Amino acid sequence: MTTTGPSTNWAGNLAFGARAVHRPRTLGELRELVRRSDRIRALGSGHSFSAVADTDGDLVLLDALPTRIDIAPDARTVTVSAATRYAELAVALQSAGLALENLASLPHITVAGATATGTHGSGDGRGSLSAAVRSLEIVGADGESSTHTHPGAVVHLGALGIVTALTLDVVPTFDLRQYVHLGLALADYRTHLDEIHAAGYSVSLFTDWGSDTGRVWVKQLVDGSPATAVPGARPADGPQHPVPGMPTVNCTPQLGAPGPWHERLPHFRPEFTPSSGAELQSEFLLPRAAAGPAVAELRALGPRLAPVLHISEVRTVAADDRWLSPSYGRASVAFHFTWKPDLAAVTPVLGAVERALLPLGGRPHWGKLTLAGRGAGNYERLPDFLTLRRALDPAGKFGNRFTEALTDTFGGSPL
C-alpha cells in the first residue's frame, strides 16, 4: 500500500529522498513490492541522524505488518516483528517473567532499526543490542524470505534486504535500583574509570567537557547490597535529568527505588520525549584501553565542546562478534555527544572530536553524524561485509548513497 510517511528523520536534520513510501499490510505485499522495485530500503523509528536509512527509491514502513512477539517454549528466545519497539517488547517479556540483558538509553526505537546500526546500552559485561540477535528473517532481492544466522549479517545497515522478524536471546527477569552521583571530578573519573564502571550493572558518566566535573548514573541489581559509592562524588538528593534543566519527570525512577529491568535500564520513560528532543547526535566507540587518553583529549576540547553540546555520555560495552558492530572484537568505551540543533556550529567541533578520537581507534556509530564517513576504516571486517553484500544483493537493490560510499572506498567497484 502506497502511503504518505515521514518526510524527515526524528531530528529533522535529514529530509528523506524516497520517490514513494509504502506501508504493506501483509508479508505477501512486502515480497511483491521488493520483487518489482529496483531500489528499496526499510525505515524503523527514524531515530538515525545519518543517511543510513535514506533512499532515492522506495521507502518501506513495516509497522502495518502483523505484530509478532513469540516466546520460545524453552523461554530462551523471543521472535519479534521488525517494527516492534523495545518498549512494547519489554512489557510483553516482563509479563512472562523474562527480560533482555540490556536496553538502550531510550526504549522508543524499533528492534530492527537499533540492531541494524549497532546501537547499545551500557555495562562492562553487557554487549550491544545486536549481540542478543540469534537470527534474522529477511526478504531478499528476489522477494523471497530466508533466515540468516551469520554474525556478519546482524549489523547490516539495511543493505542485505528487508528484515521482517528477529529472534533474540532472553534471560529471566530482574530488578534494578538507580542512583545518581554528582560532582565527580573528571580527573578522578579518569583515574578510577574501571572502578566506576564496575560499580553497577549499567553505568554512565554525563558531562559537557567544559567543566571539571561530571555526574554518574549507576543502575545496580537489587540483591540486598547497599548503594555503591562513587569515589569523589556525592549522592543526588533528588531526581536528575541527563540534560541539565530538562524535566526530570521524563526520566526513569532514581533515588534507589527498586523496579523491573525495563523501567530502570533506559534513562527515559517511553511515554515522554527522550533526551532534549531538539538535538543532533554523534558517537564513537574506542578500545577500552583508550578511555583515559580520550577523556584527556575531550577535556582539552572542553571550551569548544560545551557551547554546542546539550550533554555528552560515556558508557562501556562488552565485545561481540557482529562484523559491523562498533564493539566488534573488543571491550569498548563509547563517547556519545548530544549536540544542540545547529549543524553549522556543530560541524567544526565534530571535526575536532574526530581528529582526537579516530586515531585512538574510534569507530563511529552508523546511525549518528560523522563528517564524510570518516572512521569507517576502523571497522576491520567492513571489506568482508561488502563481499557478503555483493553475494546477497549483486544488483545493489538495497543500496543507497550511504552504503555505496562505503563500497567505493573499501569494497572495489560500486554496485
LOROMI-431007 format. One line per field, with one value per residue (C-alpha): x, y, z. Coordinates in nm, 4 decimals. Example, Ala and Ser with C-alpha at 12.3 -4.5 7.8 and 13.67 -1.06 7.14 Angstrom:
2
xx: [1.2300;1.3670];
yy: [-0.4500;-0.1060];
zz: [0.7800;0.7140];
REM end
This chain:
415
xx: [0.0000;0.1487;0.1007;0.2356;0.5123;0.7637;0.9406;1.2354;1.4179;1.3459;1.5776;1.4681;1.8262;1.7680;1.4936;1.4175;1.4576;1.2295;1.0226;0.7423;0.6631;0.4901;0.3219;0.2484;-0.0088;0.0989;0.4251;0.2982;0.2547;0.6063;0.7562;0.5859;0.6982;1.0585;1.0394;0.9304;1.1401;1.4855;1.5784;1.4253;1.5022;1.3189;1.2734;1.2354;1.1636;1.3610;1.5931;1.9132;2.0922;2.2880;2.1571;2.1835;1.8076;1.7546;1.6902;1.6167;1.3922;1.1094;1.0917;0.9083;0.7445;0.6839;0.4522;0.1359;0.2596;0.1169;0.2793;0.4761;0.6122;0.6526;0.8361;1.0006;0.8763;1.2114;1.1845;1.5355;1.4473;1.1741;1.0880;0.9580;0.8335;1.0831;0.8813;0.8327;0.9636;1.1695;0.9108;0.6414;0.8684;0.9827;0.6280;0.5473;0.8632;0.8160;0.4643;0.6182;0.8879;1.1595;1.3939;1.6503;2.0006;2.0261;1.8449;1.9467;1.9024;1.5615;1.3038;1.1269;1.3355;1.2490;1.4272;1.5186;1.6492;1.8546;2.0249;2.0916;2.3103;2.4881;2.3007;2.3915;2.3294;2.5915;2.7690;3.1099;2.9580;2.6798;2.7102;2.5382;2.1704;2.2788;2.4685;2.1304;2.0224;2.0112;1.8695;1.7065;1.4191;1.4970;1.3124;1.5889;1.6287;1.4192;1.1283;1.1725;1.2151;1.5129;1.6638;2.0161;2.2312;2.5678;2.7293;2.8224;2.4545;2.3288;2.4529;2.3591;2.2811;1.9722;2.1964;2.1160;1.7375;1.4233;1.4277;1.0787;1.1499;1.4332;1.4942;1.6593;1.8133;1.6247;1.7021;1.4907;1.3515;1.5493;1.5117;1.7397;1.7871;1.9103;2.1321;2.2826;2.6117;2.7070;3.0246;3.2719;3.5991;3.6934;4.0494;3.9129;3.6941;3.9966;4.1951;3.9141;3.7363;3.7463;3.6253;3.3427;3.2139;3.2243;3.0011;2.6765;2.5018;2.4921;2.6891;2.7012;2.9021;2.7448;2.9457;2.9733;3.3573;3.3663;3.3736;3.5959;3.3091;3.0555;2.7575;2.7356;2.4224;2.4563;2.1938;2.2506;2.0988;1.8553;2.0356;2.0334;2.3658;2.3888;2.4258;2.7755;2.9698;3.1418;3.4814;3.4876;3.1149;2.8113;2.4712;2.1965;1.9157;1.6542;1.5710;1.8063;1.7862;2.0926;2.0475;2.0563;1.7370;1.5142;1.2082;1.3044;0.9563;1.0752;1.3322;1.3064;1.2855;1.6015;1.6979;1.7300;1.3643;1.3584;1.1873;1.1899;1.4731;1.2785;1.1825;1.5406;1.7817;1.6638;1.7240;1.3897;1.0297;0.8591;0.5638;0.7834;1.0163;1.3643;1.6769;1.6217;1.4086;1.5704;1.9197;2.1811;2.3907;2.7342;2.9063;3.2411;3.3354;3.7014;3.9063;3.8721;4.2458;4.1970;3.9424;4.1897;4.3591;4.0186;3.8948;4.2065;4.1597;3.7948;3.8613;4.1177;3.8481;3.6010;3.5944;3.4852;3.2557;3.0461;2.8822;2.7419;2.6564;2.3416;2.5400;2.7929;2.7649;3.0353;2.9407;3.1158;3.0170;3.1363;3.2929;3.0787;3.1317;2.8983;3.1183;2.9898;2.9165;3.1123;3.2218;3.3244;3.6112;3.6963;3.5683;3.4783;3.4147;3.1513;3.1680;2.8294;2.7588;2.4114;2.4567;2.2412;2.0480;2.2838;2.4705;2.6831;2.8140;2.8491;3.0377;3.3806;3.3664;3.2684;3.5696;3.7932;3.6371;3.7000;4.0621;4.1011;3.9146;3.9564;4.3356;4.2644;4.0649;3.7246;3.4505;3.1611;2.8094;2.6430;2.3278;2.4948;2.6518;3.0040;3.1879;3.2100;3.2005;3.5270;3.6303;3.4724;3.8233;3.8393;3.5860;3.8290;3.5526;3.3918;3.5513;3.4174;3.0709;3.0795;3.1691;2.8688;2.6526;2.7576;2.6717;2.3223;2.2353;2.4505;2.2444;2.2505;1.8719;1.9117;2.1898;2.1853;2.4386;2.5488;2.6366;2.7738;3.0202;3.1491;3.1692;3.3565;3.6175;3.6533;3.4887;3.6042;3.3664;3.0402;2.7211];
yy: [0.0000;0.3321;0.5954;0.9137;0.8795;1.0807;1.3421;1.3749;1.1735;1.2074;1.5066;1.6859;1.7216;1.4831;1.5048;1.1639;1.1453;0.8475;0.8532;0.6708;0.5489;0.2135;0.0536;-0.3090;-0.4896;-0.8460;-1.0278;-1.1121;-0.7432;-0.6712;-0.9543;-0.8329;-0.4765;-0.5870;-0.8113;-0.5329;-0.2487;-0.1654;0.0329;-0.0118;0.0444;-0.0043;0.2680;0.1968;0.4690;0.7278;0.7870;0.7735;1.1036;0.9814;0.8951;0.5212;0.4640;0.7127;0.6144;0.7632;0.4638;0.3100;0.3521;0.0846;0.1228;-0.2121;-0.1066;-0.2253;-0.5843;-0.8305;-0.7892;-1.0848;-1.1397;-1.5172;-1.6578;-1.9952;-2.2944;-2.3131;-1.9403;-1.8762;-1.6713;-1.4459;-1.3793;-1.0309;-0.8437;-0.5897;-0.2771;-0.3784;-0.1083;-0.2045;-0.0503;-0.2872;-0.5908;-0.5194;-0.5156;-0.8460;-1.0108;-0.8811;-1.0240;-1.3633;-1.3317;-1.2656;-0.9836;-0.8678;-0.8458;-0.4778;-0.1835;0.1444;0.4748;0.5215;0.2455;0.4279;0.2717;-0.0355;-0.3650;-0.3990;-0.0459;-0.0464;-0.3789;-0.2943;0.0002;-0.1428;0.0514;-0.0390;0.0251;0.0271;-0.2207;-0.3844;-0.7276;-0.6247;-0.6463;-0.4300;-0.4857;-0.6714;-0.9203;-1.0581;-1.1378;-1.5135;-1.4953;-1.2645;-1.3251;-1.1240;-1.0626;-1.0699;-0.9122;-1.1846;-1.1177;-1.4459;-1.4834;-1.6571;-1.6948;-1.5734;-1.6605;-1.5384;-1.2862;-1.0701;-1.0211;-0.8867;-0.5246;-0.4926;-0.1209;-0.2228;-0.3335;-0.7072;-0.6969;-0.6071;-0.7615;-0.8741;-1.0549;-1.1172;-1.3880;-1.2564;-1.4202;-1.3548;-1.4071;-1.4342;-1.1018;-0.8996;-0.5808;-0.2778;0.0343;0.3569;0.6104;0.9365;1.0711;1.4378;1.6425;1.3804;1.5442;1.4347;1.3811;1.1344;0.9725;0.9142;0.7691;0.5446;0.4758;0.0964;0.1035;0.3456;0.1461;-0.1704;-0.0059;-0.1332;-0.3427;-0.0362;0.2849;0.6174;0.9363;1.2644;1.5834;1.8766;1.8587;2.2337;2.1979;1.9787;1.7640;1.5069;1.3084;0.9305;0.7166;0.3752;0.1061;-0.1616;-0.5074;-0.5417;-0.8062;-0.6622;-0.4810;-0.1158;0.1537;0.1555;0.4738;0.6576;0.7860;1.1659;1.2117;1.2736;1.1036;1.3153;1.4067;1.4480;1.3234;1.4259;1.4546;1.3787;1.7198;1.9876;2.1907;1.9362;1.7958;1.5049;1.3519;1.2300;1.0044;0.6606;0.6474;0.7131;0.7530;0.3764;0.2899;-0.0748;-0.1634;-0.4083;-0.4020;-0.2250;0.0620;0.1281;0.0395;0.3186;0.6734;0.7858;0.6750;0.5585;0.7941;1.1071;1.2719;1.1293;1.3380;1.7029;1.6428;1.9130;1.7767;1.6129;1.3147;1.1621;0.8686;0.6904;0.3565;0.3149;0.0268;0.0188;0.0918;0.4222;0.5549;0.7578;0.9297;1.0027;1.1681;1.3862;1.4832;1.5765;1.7751;1.9751;2.0430;2.1453;2.5190;2.4359;2.1470;2.2941;2.5781;2.3399;2.0436;1.9575;1.6790;1.4022;1.0474;0.7859;0.4170;0.0805;-0.2092;-0.5702;-0.7184;-0.9076;-1.0926;-0.8899;-0.7710;-0.4142;-0.3722;-0.0764;-0.3118;-0.5971;-0.7951;-0.5597;-0.4337;-0.0747;0.2660;0.4744;0.8541;0.9962;1.3601;1.5123;1.8350;2.1430;2.1529;2.3930;2.1983;2.4942;2.5446;2.1722;2.0733;2.2259;2.0970;1.7496;1.7651;1.8343;1.5427;1.3095;1.4207;1.3390;1.0069;0.8338;0.7916;0.6194;0.3540;0.5232;0.3569;0.5915;0.4713;0.4023;0.5929;0.9102;1.2163;1.1929;1.4072;1.2488;0.8973;0.9334;0.6435;0.3593;0.2241;0.1362;-0.1394;-0.4121;-0.6502;-0.3934;-0.5405;-0.8834;-0.7374;-0.5764;-0.9144;-1.0641;-0.7822;-0.8480;-1.2161;-1.1465;-0.8377;-0.8356;-0.5639;-0.3298;-0.3194;-0.2392;0.0137;0.3880;0.6689;0.5834;0.2197;0.2965;0.5447;0.2594;0.0304;0.2920;0.3311;-0.0180;-0.2690;-0.2128;-0.1091;0.0466;-0.1514];
zz: [0.0000;-0.1094;0.1559;0.2997;0.5531;0.7479;0.5382;0.7769;1.0356;1.4076;1.4498;1.1328;1.0080;0.7148;0.4508;0.3006;-0.0771;-0.1454;-0.4641;-0.2812;0.0714;0.1215;0.4221;0.3290;0.5406;0.4681;0.4101;0.0620;-0.0204;0.1021;-0.1023;-0.4185;-0.3522;-0.3099;-0.6164;-0.8501;-0.7052;-0.8386;-0.5249;-0.1803;0.1894;0.5194;0.7825;1.1543;1.4096;1.2104;1.5039;1.2968;1.2449;0.9425;0.5958;0.6633;0.6086;0.3241;-0.0367;-0.3760;-0.4441;-0.2432;0.1342;0.3325;0.6726;0.8423;1.1239;0.9443;0.9180;1.1725;1.5136;1.6457;1.9955;2.0137;2.3146;2.2515;2.4579;2.6368;2.7275;2.5992;2.2897;2.1576;1.7927;1.7211;1.4170;1.2877;1.3703;1.7345;1.9664;2.2669;2.4994;2.3649;2.3721;2.7270;2.8652;2.6949;2.8238;3.1767;3.1884;3.1044;3.3701;3.1132;3.0140;2.7663;2.9080;2.8177;2.6645;2.5049;2.6853;2.5226;2.4598;2.1760;1.8965;1.6881;1.7394;1.3715;1.3328;1.6515;1.5863;1.2207;1.3247;1.6294;1.8977;2.2575;2.6235;2.8979;3.1218;3.1425;3.0889;2.8551;2.4752;2.2175;2.1355;1.8218;2.0397;2.1507;1.7930;1.7274;1.3716;1.1174;0.8753;0.5613;0.2352;-0.0232;-0.3642;-0.5304;-0.2959;-0.1106;0.2653;0.4232;0.7696;0.8441;1.1450;1.0166;1.2565;0.9592;0.8706;1.2037;1.1865;0.8205;0.7669;0.5704;0.2836;0.2761;0.2439;0.4355;0.7839;0.8836;1.2128;1.4582;1.7175;2.0333;2.3383;2.6635;3.0323;3.3484;3.4658;3.7196;3.9237;3.9475;4.1579;4.0013;4.1758;4.0511;4.1883;4.1425;4.1372;4.0169;3.9108;3.5591;3.6796;3.9374;3.6727;3.4531;3.7434;3.8729;3.5415;3.5697;3.9306;3.8488;3.5520;3.7642;4.0273;3.8771;3.6167;3.3898;3.4458;3.2571;3.3019;3.1877;3.1323;2.8912;2.8987;2.9610;3.3398;3.5551;3.6824;3.5712;3.7018;3.7204;3.6722;3.8400;3.7751;4.0381;4.0753;4.3640;4.5670;4.9173;4.8774;4.9810;4.7178;4.5707;4.6377;4.3531;4.4716;4.4819;4.4102;4.6317;4.6017;4.4476;4.6900;4.4160;4.0653;3.7854;3.4053;3.1900;3.0240;3.2968;3.3145;3.1386;3.3224;3.5445;3.5066;3.1629;3.3302;3.4854;3.8688;4.0697;4.4382;4.4799;4.4209;4.3049;3.9816;3.6911;3.4389;3.1630;3.3956;3.5086;3.2255;2.9909;3.1091;2.9641;3.0060;2.6833;2.7264;2.7236;2.4726;2.5284;2.5810;2.4842;2.1743;1.9575;1.9037;1.6839;1.7917;1.7267;1.8925;1.8761;2.0342;2.1287;2.2695;2.6466;2.6863;2.5029;2.7544;2.9620;2.6658;2.5121;2.8321;2.8359;2.4695;2.5191;2.8358;2.6388;2.3778;2.6506;2.5718;2.2161;2.3072;2.5879;2.3897;2.1244;2.3493;2.5382;2.7077;2.6469;2.7831;2.8383;2.8612;2.8396;2.6121;2.6056;2.2935;2.0414;1.7123;1.4847;1.1979;1.1788;1.5489;1.6897;1.9700;1.7400;1.8869;2.1702;2.5033;2.4284;2.5771;2.3994;2.3820;2.2889;2.2029;2.2114;2.0173;2.0021;1.6712;1.4947;1.2263;1.1175;1.4708;1.5431;1.2252;1.3035;1.6619;1.5433;1.3142;1.6131;1.8035;1.5112;1.4848;1.8553;1.8725;1.5369;1.5728;1.9058;1.7195;1.7390;1.5373;1.4566;1.5282;1.1926;1.2821;1.4108;1.2495;1.1122;0.8589;0.5126;0.6567;0.8457;1.0641;0.8664;0.8091;1.1807;1.1062;1.0015;0.8853;0.6566;0.3397;0.4418;0.4932;0.1489;-0.0008;0.1793;0.0486;-0.3118;-0.2689;-0.1310;-0.3364;-0.6527;-0.8241;-0.5249;-0.4822;-0.1105;-0.1549;-0.1077;-0.1160;0.2376;0.1625;-0.1828;-0.0353;0.1803;-0.1239;-0.3268;-0.0549;0.0893;-0.1451;-0.5008;-0.7778;-0.6590;-0.7075];
REM end
